[in-house]
Amino acid sequence: LLFLFVSKLIWAADQAEIVYCAGIVDIKAGDGLWREAVIGEPLRYGDTVITSRDGRLEFVAGISRVAVEANTVFTYRQAELRTQKRDVFTCVSGAISLKIGKVLGIAPEINTPSTVTGVIGTEFSVFAGDNGAALVVVAEGVVAVSADGALVEVAAEEGVDAALDFVETGPAAGAF
């Protein structure tokens, strides 16, 4: 029994589990091979998720639940912060929604081409434009967003709009 528990922890350490999939969703593995997304299958570090206009995928990785919305390119990887490793979620283009649980350890990092976002115990959405601009909208909690050398804390019901050379914060009313 202990062996099974330890095996499950080792399996979970380098991958997430797909818990929802609809429409056309393809995954390009880190080794370049393509596969179709399937509920219950793993999402591994180095994978890129590509959703079609009717595609949507949700996965659970540790304390994080991530929804990859339609028309999105998203990558899942790991990076080292000091001596600890953390998950890195990158929304290359399109939109993702996240719910990050409260944790004492290192929370995941969320990136777009123009922002880096750090969170713990919050719910928010990230929209990445094809031009590199990004919009981060917070539903619950507080999110710290770094863009173009500026660090901004965004509270619940607020958002931050970050182009490659511009950051503006304000109420999130009507952002969706």
C-alpha distance (Angstrom), angle and dihedral (degrees) to the residues before:
residue distance angle dihedral
L1 . . .
L2 3.81 . .
F3 3.82 89.3 .
L4 3.82 90.7 55.5
F5 3.81 91.6 49.1
V6 3.83 92.7 49.0
S7 3.83 90.5 45.3
K8 3.82 90.1 53.0
L9 3.84 90.4 50.6
I10 3.81 91.5 50.0
W11 3.84 90.8 47.7
A12 3.80 91.2 49.4
A13 3.79 93.0 48.0
D14 3.81 95.6 74.9
Q15 3.77 104.7 27.6
A16 3.78 145.7 39.0
E17 3.80 129.2 -136.5
I18 3.80 123.8 -115.6
V19 3.83 106.3 -130.4
Y20 3.81 101.1 171.8
C21 3.78 134.2 24.1
A22 3.81 130.8 169.9
G23 3.79 133.3 169.0
I24 3.78 121.1 -1.4
V25 3.81 113.3 -21.6
D26 3.79 121.6 164.6
I27 3.79 128.6 -171.8
K28 3.79 124.7 -152.4
A29 3.79 108.9 -157.5
G30 3.78 122.7 -141.0
D31 3.82 88.7 -104.2
G32 3.82 90.5 57.8
L33 3.82 97.7 -105.8
W34 3.82 118.0 133.4
R35 3.80 126.6 -138.1
E36 3.78 138.0 169.4
A37 3.81 116.1 -106.0
V38 3.81 113.0 -110.3
I39 3.82 129.4 -174.3
G40 3.81 110.8 -106.2
E41 3.80 93.5 22.8
P42 3.80 121.6 115.7
L43 3.78 128.1 -101.5
R44 3.81 106.5 -149.3
Y45 3.79 134.6 -158.6
G46 3.79 108.4 -84.9
D47 3.82 94.1 31.4
T48 3.80 121.0 133.1
V49 3.81 118.0 -153.7
I50 3.81 118.6 -152.3
T51 3.80 118.3 -172.0
S52 3.80 125.1 -165.2
R53 3.79 124.1 -136.1
D54 3.82 89.0 -83.1
G55 3.82 96.4 33.6
R56 3.81 127.6 109.4
L57 3.79 131.4 168.7
E58 3.81 132.4 -173.5
F59 3.78 125.8 -168.6
V60 3.78 138.5 176.1
A61 3.80 120.4 -136.4
G62 3.80 114.5 175.7
I63 3.82 106.9 -62.6
S64 3.82 93.4 -7.2
R65 3.79 131.6 91.1
V66 3.80 111.7 -169.8
A67 3.81 128.9 -171.3
V68 3.80 115.2 -160.2
E69 3.80 105.6 -156.5
A70 3.83 130.0 -148.1
N71 3.83 119.5 -65.6
T72 3.79 93.3 18.7
V73 3.79 136.1 139.5
F74 3.82 110.7 -156.6
T75 3.82 133.7 171.5
Y76 3.81 129.3 -156.5
R77 3.78 118.4 -157.2
Q78 3.77 144.1 140.0
A79 3.80 130.1 -116.1
E80 3.77 134.0 -176.3
L81 3.80 119.3 -114.9
R82 3.76 111.3 -169.3
T83 3.82 100.5 -45.2
Q84 3.80 97.1 -29.1
K85 3.79 129.9 82.0
R86 3.79 123.7 -128.7
D87 3.78 136.1 -172.9
V88 3.80 115.9 -107.2
F89 3.81 119.6 -155.9
T90 3.82 114.5 -167.1
C91 3.79 122.5 -168.7
V92 3.81 100.8 -160.6
S93 3.81 92.2 179.2
G94 3.80 134.6 -17.7
A95 3.81 125.0 31.2
I96 3.79 140.6 -54.5
S97 3.80 130.8 -176.3
L98 3.77 121.0 -153.4
K99 3.78 139.7 -167.7
I100 3.79 111.5 -167.0
G101 3.81 117.8 -168.8
K102 3.78 123.8 -137.7
V103 3.77 112.2 -91.2
L104 3.79 140.1 170.1
G105 3.81 92.8 -142.4
I106 3.78 131.5 61.6
A107 3.79 116.5 -47.0
P108 3.80 121.3 -144.7
E109 3.79 122.7 -90.5
I110 3.80 118.9 -125.9
N111 3.81 118.7 -154.2
T112 3.79 140.9 -176.6
P113 3.81 124.6 178.5
S114 3.84 88.4 -89.0
T115 3.85 105.8 29.4
V116 3.80 144.8 50.1
T117 3.81 115.9 -157.5
G118 3.81 128.9 -167.8
V119 3.79 123.4 -168.1
I120 3.79 146.7 166.6
G121 3.80 126.2 -172.7
T122 3.80 99.0 -2.4
E123 3.79 145.9 110.3
F124 3.79 122.8 -134.4
S125 3.80 146.3 141.9
V126 3.79 130.7 -124.2
F127 3.80 123.6 -156.5
A128 3.82 118.7 -170.0
G129 3.80 119.8 -166.5
D130 3.78 124.8 -147.7
N131 3.82 87.9 -115.5
G132 3.84 92.5 60.8
A133 3.81 95.8 -101.2
A134 3.81 118.8 131.8
L135 3.79 138.7 -161.8
V136 3.82 120.7 -158.3
V137 3.83 115.7 -168.5
V138 3.82 120.6 -173.7
A139 3.82 120.8 -148.2
E140 3.82 97.8 175.0
G141 3.81 134.4 7.2
V142 3.81 127.8 1.9
V143 3.81 129.5 -59.8
A144 3.81 126.9 -162.9
V145 3.82 111.0 -144.8
S146 3.79 123.5 -168.8
A147 3.80 117.7 -163.1
D148 3.79 132.3 157.8
G149 3.80 92.5 -10.8
A150 3.82 94.8 -50.7
L151 3.81 124.1 111.7
V152 3.79 116.2 -153.7
E153 3.82 129.7 -179.9
V154 3.79 111.9 -143.2
A155 3.83 118.4 -160.9
A156 3.80 130.8 -157.7
E157 3.81 114.7 -60.1
E158 3.80 90.8 17.2
G159 3.77 132.6 102.8
V160 3.77 140.7 -162.9
D161 3.80 124.7 -142.4
A162 3.79 112.9 -155.2
A163 3.77 124.8 -176.0
L164 3.79 118.7 179.6
D165 3.81 90.2 -87.6
F166 3.83 104.9 18.3
V167 3.83 137.1 64.3
E168 3.82 124.1 -171.6
T169 3.82 128.5 171.3
G170 3.77 130.9 -162.9
P171 3.80 146.8 127.4
A172 3.79 115.2 -38.9
A173 3.80 95.6 -141.2
G174 3.78 108.8 136.7
A175 3.80 93.0 9.5
F176 3.79 91.7 124.0
